[in-house]
C-alpha cells in the first residue's frame, strides 16, 4: 500500500524552505571560523557573521526559533535523504531463481 507522502515527496517539498537558512548558516559559520582562526580577525571584527549564523538579527525569540528550525531541518533532510539512499542501494544481495546464496 502506498502512503500519502513518501520520504522523497517530503524531502522535495521541504528542501526549498530549508535550503536558504541552512546555506546562510553554513557559509557564515565557515567564513567566521576561517576569518577568525586563519586570517587573524578579532571576534569583534567578525561578530556580524555570527549574528547572521545564529539568527541573532531576528531578536531573542526569533533567534531561538531560527536555531530550532535549522536543527530540525538538518535532521529532517538527513533522515529523508538516508531513507531515499537506502531505497536505491541494496544492502543485501538479491538471489535470483536458480542461484544459491553460497
Backbone bond lengths (Angstrom), bond angles and torsions (degrees), N, CA, C in turn:
res aa  C-N    CA-C-N  psi(-1)  N-CA   C-N-CA  omega(-1)  CA-C   N-CA-C  phi
1 X - - - 1.456 - - 1.534 109.16 -
2 X 1.290 116.25 132.08 1.466 120.84 -178.21 1.532 109.21 -86.22
3 X 1.325 115.33 133.61 1.458 119.69 178.61 1.521 109.77 -78.71
4 X 1.332 115.50 161.24 1.455 120.64 -179.46 1.527 110.92 -57.54
5 X 1.313 116.98 -47.88 1.458 122.18 177.10 1.513 108.43 -126.58
6 X 1.300 117.66 132.29 1.456 119.16 171.80 1.528 108.35 -100.90
7 X 1.307 116.65 174.76 1.463 120.15 -175.74 1.530 112.21 -61.50
8 X 1.314 117.43 -32.74 1.469 120.22 179.13 1.534 110.55 -65.55
9 X 1.321 117.14 -41.84 1.459 120.88 179.21 1.528 111.24 -66.94
10 X 1.341 116.73 -42.25 1.469 120.44 177.05 1.520 110.55 -61.97
11 X 1.312 115.80 -45.84 1.465 121.60 -179.37 1.529 109.60 -59.47
12 X 1.314 115.99 -47.20 1.462 121.58 -178.31 1.527 111.63 -65.61
13 X 1.327 117.07 -38.10 1.464 120.82 -178.55 1.526 112.49 -70.61
14 X 1.318 117.27 -37.78 1.465 120.40 -175.87 1.518 114.30 -90.97
15 X 1.303 117.77 -22.92 1.469 121.06 -175.56 1.533 114.28 -54.35
16 X 1.327 120.02 -44.75 1.472 118.39 -179.87 1.529 113.19 -62.74
17 X 1.331 117.41 -32.07 1.470 121.43 -179.52 1.521 111.80 -78.32
18 X 1.308 116.37 -28.32 1.463 121.45 -176.45 1.520 111.50 -90.35
19 X 1.329 116.76 -25.37 1.467 120.94 -174.29 1.527 113.54 -57.11
20 X 1.320 118.10 -54.99 1.466 120.66 -172.63 1.538 112.97 -61.71
21 X 1.336 119.68 -49.65 1.470 118.30 178.02 1.540 112.88 -60.36
22 X 1.326 117.29 -40.13 1.468 119.52 178.76 1.517 111.42 -68.36
23 X 1.316 116.71 -38.69 1.461 121.31 178.38 1.526 109.84 -62.87
24 X 1.321 116.66 -47.28 1.469 121.03 179.28 1.523 110.35 -60.44
25 X 1.325 117.09 -45.68 1.466 120.59 -179.02 1.527 112.17 -64.26
26 X 1.318 116.43 -42.68 1.466 118.15 -178.17 1.524 112.17 -69.38
27 X 1.325 117.27 -42.68 1.468 120.37 -179.16 1.523 111.23 -67.78
28 X 1.336 117.45 -46.14 1.469 119.42 -179.10 1.524 111.24 -67.05
29 X 1.330 117.39 -36.71 1.469 120.13 176.46 1.517 111.92 -63.70
30 X 1.315 116.29 -42.79 1.469 121.18 178.46 1.524 111.50 -64.86
31 X 1.330 116.60 -48.40 1.467 120.18 -179.06 1.533 110.93 -64.02
32 X 1.334 116.49 -38.39 1.465 120.59 177.62 1.531 110.52 -59.60
33 X 1.329 116.18 -50.90 1.470 120.49 -176.38 1.522 111.05 -65.18
34 X 1.318 118.09 -42.91 1.471 121.45 179.61 1.526 110.01 -65.78
35 X 1.324 116.56 -44.84 1.468 120.43 -179.38 1.523 111.57 -62.15
36 X 1.312 116.29 -43.07 1.459 121.15 -176.82 1.536 111.92 -73.88
37 X 1.315 116.37 -48.93 1.465 119.95 -172.63 1.521 114.10 -86.40
38 X 1.301 118.25 -38.80 1.465 119.88 -175.73 1.524 113.51 -97.54
39 X 1.329 116.39 -33.83 1.463 119.20 -177.21 1.523 113.10 -97.07
40 X 1.328 117.29 -7.56 1.452 121.58 173.74 1.518 116.99 80.37
41 X 1.322 117.97 15.63 1.467 119.42 177.03 1.527 109.49 -70.48
42 X 1.323 116.23 150.36 1.464 120.07 177.79 1.522 109.34 -80.33
43 X 1.325 115.60 163.31 1.458 121.64 178.25 1.535 110.86 -57.52
44 X 1.314 116.61 -39.23 1.466 120.95 -179.48 1.532 111.88 -66.15
45 X 1.332 116.27 -35.90 1.462 120.02 -178.50 1.523 112.90 -68.71
46 X 1.313 117.33 -29.60 1.463 120.42 -176.73 1.530 112.62 -114.23
47 X 1.325 116.48 14.70 1.469 119.52 -179.79 1.523 111.93 -61.27
48 X 1.317 118.12 -31.69 1.461 121.02 179.82 1.528 111.36 -60.09
49 X 1.338 116.41 -31.83 1.459 119.81 176.35 1.527 111.04 -67.15
50 X 1.324 115.71 -41.15 1.459 119.63 179.06 1.526 110.42 -68.19
51 X 1.320 117.18 -32.83 1.467 120.58 176.24 1.528 110.87 -62.54
52 X 1.317 116.20 -42.26 1.466 120.09 175.74 1.531 110.75 -67.15
53 X 1.318 115.93 -43.51 1.457 122.47 -177.06 1.526 112.45 -58.68
54 X 1.308 116.65 -42.24 1.466 121.63 -175.78 1.521 113.43 -95.25
55 X 1.321 118.52 -4.37 1.457 120.87 -178.39 1.515 113.21 76.10
56 X 1.323 115.83 22.70 1.475 122.06 -178.74 1.526 111.91 -57.34
57 X 1.300 117.41 -30.52 1.452 124.30 -178.16 1.530 112.27 -66.78
58 X 1.345 117.27 -10.31 1.459 121.62 179.55 1.531 113.12 -91.12
59 X 1.329 116.93 -0.61 1.460 120.55 -176.50 1.518 110.35 88.71
60 X 1.326 116.89 174.34 1.462 121.31 -174.58 1.532 113.07 -60.10
61 X 1.317 116.74 -50.76 1.469 119.57 -178.58 1.523 110.93 -71.42
62 X 1.312 116.93 -39.08 1.457 120.81 178.34 1.518 112.32 -63.62
63 X 1.333 115.61 -37.95 1.471 120.38 178.31 1.522 110.46 -62.53
64 X 1.322 116.19 -44.85 1.468 120.72 179.46 1.528 110.57 -61.54
65 X 1.316 116.51 -45.82 1.467 120.58 179.46 1.522 110.68 -63.27
66 X 1.333 116.90 -42.31 1.459 122.35 179.60 1.532 110.89 -60.06
67 X 1.316 116.52 -46.33 1.466 120.79 -178.83 1.529 110.59 -66.57
68 X 1.328 116.88 -43.16 1.465 120.01 179.66 1.524 110.67 -63.98
69 X 1.328 117.14 -46.49 1.464 120.02 -179.56 1.533 111.86 -65.76
70 X 1.325 116.89 -37.09 1.468 119.64 175.98 1.523 110.82 -62.63
71 X 1.313 116.34 -44.34 1.465 120.78 179.98 1.523 110.77 -64.00
72 X 1.317 116.98 -46.62 1.460 120.27 178.06 1.527 111.27 -63.72
73 X 1.327 116.28 -35.72 1.465 120.55 177.47 1.519 112.16 -62.96
74 X 1.319 116.61 -43.67 1.467 120.45 177.99 1.524 109.86 -63.02
75 X 1.320 116.42 -47.47 1.465 119.85 179.61 1.528 111.30 -61.14
76 X 1.326 117.15 -43.92 1.457 121.30 -179.95 1.527 110.95 -61.33
77 X 1.317 117.12 -46.46 1.459 120.09 -179.59 1.532 111.12 -65.21
78 X 1.337 117.14 -36.34 1.463 119.94 177.36 1.521 111.71 -65.94
79 X 1.329 116.62 -45.35 1.466 120.62 -178.46 1.523 110.87 -65.52
80 X 1.329 116.99 -51.54 1.462 118.56 -178.49 1.530 111.52 -68.51
81 X 1.323 116.73 -34.54 1.466 119.88 175.99 1.513 111.70 -63.79
82 X 1.338 116.18 -41.99 1.463 119.49 178.21 1.526 110.87 -66.42
83 X 1.327 117.16 -38.68 1.459 120.07 177.88 1.521 110.64 -61.57
84 X 1.317 117.41 -43.03 1.463 120.14 178.45 1.524 110.49 -65.78
85 X 1.328 115.52 -41.91 1.463 120.40 179.54 1.524 110.64 -61.62
86 X 1.317 116.18 -45.24 1.464 119.56 -176.68 1.529 111.77 -67.66
87 X 1.336 117.71 -26.03 1.462 120.36 176.85 1.521 111.87 -75.65
88 X 1.335 116.93 -26.64 1.469 119.71 -178.33 1.520 112.50 -90.67
89 X 1.310 117.05 -23.64 1.463 121.26 179.74 1.517 109.10 -106.74
90 X 1.291 116.01 125.16 1.457 119.91 178.91 1.526 109.04 -84.84
91 X 1.326 115.55 122.76 1.460 119.62 179.59 1.525 111.88 -87.22
92 X 1.312 116.78 -12.57 1.462 120.43 177.13 1.520 108.66 -124.60
93 X 1.307 116.03 148.56 1.459 120.55 179.83 1.528 108.50 -77.61
94 X 1.317 115.80 128.18 1.460 120.25 178.46 1.524 108.83 -78.64
95 X 1.315 115.01 138.28 1.459 121.38 179.26 1.527 108.42 -102.25
96 X 1.317 115.45 124.39 1.463 119.52 177.98 1.519 110.05 -94.12
97 X 1.308 115.46 164.63 1.464 120.66 -178.30 1.523 109.81 -58.71
98 X 1.310 115.44 131.36 1.451 120.39 178.01 1.521 114.01 93.13
99 X 1.367 118.37 -8.92 1.462 122.12 178.22 1.513 109.27 -98.91
100 X 1.312 114.92 151.58 1.465 118.38 173.43 1.524 108.23 -103.87
101 X 1.315 115.94 157.74 1.455 120.30 -179.50 1.528 111.82 -73.94
102 X 1.298 118.71 -19.40 1.439 125.57 -171.93 1.446 115.91 -56.35
